[in-house]
């Protein structure tokens, strides 16, 4: 039997997930999968990929390192704790997932194929100048004494330096002594790595009274939060190159899984996929527009970020907050968010997005 060929550019989360789901769906083995371009660095230098897991498939489920049903957001004046039954916060190790998807056995052709049927591009999207970037360094640490509450994730703690843009500490506690502690900034400019390492050390010393600890692993990341466009408009984009990256938060893993699993099913059923709009779209146009306005307001007044996030958190329940962050937002939730934020600043940001011709969000069609 002559096999049909599926061509995937880029061997990262999206490309390898598509290949894995297609191999599962393709019981008759009628497809041959070819990889092109470059392998992801997330295998040799693993990161934790986190997401709200209301509906995850069994393949993802078996690789989840831990789930949390509580999280908190903190600034100098307030602490908001959310609890959920339906949307646990989950994390997965990138090396574990890429290994499951066949990274070690992968053969990859450095040459890029021409556009055509069944050619999917998972390379990073193009980033327009002037947008915000989420930059972070995370350290997995082991403390000598118990300092973490292993039941609660700290999504954002703004009680840290705010002179270099919006800045917060993020904590994933695996036990009372072990956690990923991350220093994260949202800004138009980048900072030296030492800035983040010093912020983690200061936070541990000042907030958790932790002086003695061991750094087990370290990760670095840089996520675009501005206007994006496909890496090459001639190809069918998937993953962050197919609008799976949530602009206002940087979350992408669960959206990538939904998109690639659905696409694999389409391919295995011999459905023609020749246009971008035939591929699952993770976020609605309204969500993308509101994200653009929110980020414009954040860019205008980064010192207001702690206030904005606390106000949103106070207005929403845990399930509503998780639903919003994972791209499953009802009109009711969107209205709650809109009415929780200061109108003058966001009306100004809205007019700016129109003037800058950003109103239609990312350019992936």
N, C-alpha and C positions, 0 to 999 in steps of 0.2 A: 504493500500500500504506500502510495506517495503521500508524504505528510505535508500539511499546510504549514507555512512558516510564520511565526509571530516574532516581530523584531522589537526589542526593548532597548532604548538608549538610556544608559545610566543604571548602575547596579547598587541601588540604595533601598530604602524602606519601600517606596512605591513600586519600583521595578521588580524587586525580588518578591514582594507580596503578590503582585499580579501573576508572576510566573508560578509561584507556589499554589495559588488558588486555581490557576488554569490546569496545573498538573493534577489537582484533586478532582476538578470538574470533568476533565477530559479522560473518562474511563476507557475509551477506545484508543487512546494514545495516537490521535490523528494529527497532533500539532507538534512541531519542532520549535523550541524557543531559542532565539539567538540574542545574545547581549552585546552591546556596543558602548564605547566611551570609557568611563572610569568606574572603578569600584568605590563604594562609600568608605569613608574613614571611620565610620561608626562601629566597625567591627574591631579594628586594631585599637581604637581609642573609644571605648564604649561610653555611652551616655544613658541616663534614665529617660525613657519616653513615658510621659504621664497623660492620663485622660480620664474622663468620667465614663464609667462602664455600665451604663444602664442595659445595653444590649450588645454583648460581645460574643463573637462566635467561639466555638469550643477550642479552636486552634489558638486563639489569643488567650483564652481563659487558662490554658495549661501553662502559659509562660508568665503570667502575672506574678510579680514578686510579692506584692502585698496590696491589700485593699484597706481603705480607711472610710469610715462612715461619719467622720466629723472633720471640719476644717475651720480655720480662723483667719481673720484679717484684722490687723492691729495698726493704729497710729498713736500719737502721743495722748490723745483724749479718749479714744474708744477702743473697745475690743468686741468684735462681732463673731459669734460662733454659730456655725450652721451644722445641722444634723440631717441625714438623709437615710431613707430605707431603700430607695430605688436607684440612686445614682452614686454608687461608691466611687471614691477617687482611687484610681489604680496606677501602678507604675510597672514598667517592663524594662528589662535590660536590653539595650540595642543589640549587643553581641548575641544574646540568647535568641532573639527573634530572627536576626539575619542568618544565624546558623540553622535554625529550623527551615528557613527559606532556601537553603542550599548554598550559602556564600562560599564555604570552603571548597566545594567541587566546581565552582563557577569558572567557565572559560569565557573570556571577553575579548572582543575584537576592538582595537582602539579606533578603527575607522568608523565614521558615522554613515549609515545608509541613507539613500535618498528617500524623500517622503513617499508614502504610498499606503495601500491597504494594510492593516495590521502592523503599522509602525507606530510605536508609542514612545513619547519623549518624557522621561522623568528627571531631566536635568533641572538645576535650579532656575527659577524664573528670573527675568530681567527686573532690576530694581530701578525705579525712577529716582533721580536726584532730589534731595530736600526732604525725604521722608524720615520717619523715626526708625530706629533699630533697637531691638531688645538684645543686649549683650550681657553675658553672665559667665561667671566661673563658679563651679560647684566643687566642694570637697566632701568626700565620704569620710567621716571621722569616727574614731572609736575613743570614747572618753573613759577615764579611769573610774569615775563614779556615775551613778544614774543622774542624768540632767534633762532627758527628753520625756515627754508624754507620748508613748508609742501609739496612742489611740487617736491623736489629733495632728493633722497636717497644718503647718503654718503656710498658707498660700502667700501672704504678704505681710511683712512687719516693717512698717515705714519708720521705725525708731532707729534710724541710721542716717548717715550724712546725706543731705539733700542739695548740696552745693553744686553737684555735677549732673544735674538732671534728676528725673524721677528715679528713685532708688529704693529697693526693698530687699529684705532677707526672706528666703524661702527655705522651709525645712520639711524634709520627708523623713520621719522617724521610723526606723526599722525595729528598734528596740529602745529600752531606756538609756542605753549607752552608745548606740550606733545610729547615725543619721546622715543623709545628704544635706549639707548646709550650703546654700547657694546665695551669692550676692548678685543681684540683677539690676541693671539700669535700663531705662528707656529714654533715648536721647537721639539728637541728630549727629552727635559726635561720639567717638569711641574713647575709652580710657585705657591706660596701661594695665596689664594683668595684675601688677602689684597692688593697684587700688582695690581690686576685688578681694584679693587675699588678705589685705590689711583689714578690710571691712568685716570679713568673716571672723578674723581673730579678735577684733574689737567687740563684735557682737557676742561671741562666745564668752569672752572675759567679763564684759559689762552686764549683759542681760542674763546669762546663764551661770555666771560665776564658775566658768570652766577655764582653767589655765593649762592643765595637763591633759593632752589628748594626742592621738596618733592619726595622721592623714593616711588613709588606706588607698584612696584613689582620687583623681582630680579630672574634671571635665570642663570644656570650654564650648560656648556656643554663641552664635550671632544670628538672630532671626529678623528678617525685614518686616516692618510694620507699615510701610508706606504703600504707594501705588505700585502694582506689579503687572507684568505682561509676560506672555509665554516666551520661553527661551528662544524659540524660532517659530514664527506664526504659521509656517508651512506644515508643522507636525501636530498630531493629536497629543495634547498634554495630559499627564496624569500626576498625581501627588501634589506637591506644592506648585508644580508647573501646570496643574489642572484645577487650581482654585480650592485646594484642600487645606490651605493654611488660614486659620482664623486670624484676621488682621489685628483685632483688638487684644488678643491674648497670646498668640503664637502657638496655640494647640493645633496639631495636625494628625496625630497617629490614628485616632479612631475614624476620622473622616477618610483617611487614606485606605483603611481597611474596608470601609463601606464601599468606597468607589471601586477599588480593585477587585473585590469579591463579586460585585455586581457586573463589572466589565468582563471578568473571567466567565461568568455564567452566560453573558451575551455571546461571547466568542465561541464557547463550547456548544451553543445552540445554533451556531452558524448565522447569527444575526449580523447584518452588515453594520459596521461602525466606521463611518467615513467622515463624520462631522463632530466637532467638539460638543455640540449640544445633545449628542446621542450618548454622552458619557455622564454618569451621575454627578450632579452638582451639589456639593456639600452644604452650601449656604445660600439662602435666598437673596434676591437682589436688595430687598429692604434691609436685611441684616448687614449686607456689605455697605450700603449707603450710610446706615447709622454708625457702623464701625469707622468709616471715613470721617464722619463729622466728629465723633468722639476723639479720634486721634488728632484731628486738627485742633480741637479745644485743648488737648493735652500738650500739643506742641506750642500753642500760644502761651499757656500758663502751666508749666510742669510742676510748679510748687503747689498747685491745686490737686494733684493726683491723689494724695492720701484722702483728701476730703471727698473726691468723686467716688473712689472705690468703697469707702465706708458708707456713703449715702446709698449707693446701689445695693450693698450687702444688707443694710438695715431694712430696705424696702422689700427684699425678696426672701422667700423661704429657701431652705437648703436645696430642695428639689428644683425650684424655679431658677436658682442661681446656677446649678449644675446644668440644667436644660439650656439656659442662655449661653453658657461657656462652651457647651458641646455642639451648638448650632442647631438646636431643636426648639426654637423660640416661638411661642404663641404670641398673638397680638396682645393679649392681656399682659404678658410679661414685658413686652416691649413698651407698652404704655406705662407700666409701673416704673420702668427704668427712666423713661423720658421725664416723667413728673417728679422723679427723685433728684434730678440734676438742675443746677441754676440756669434759668431760661436765657438770660442776657448773653452769657458766655457762649452758649451753644447755638443761639440764633446767629451770633457773629461768626462762629465756626461754620455754620450751614451756608451763609452767604459767601464765605471764603472758598468753600469747596466748589460752589457754583462758578465763582469767578475764575478759579484755577482749573476748571473743567475736570474736576475729580468726582463729580456727582454720580457718575455711572460706575464708580468703583474700579476694580481691576479689569484688565483687558485680556480675557482668555478666550474669547470667541473668534 
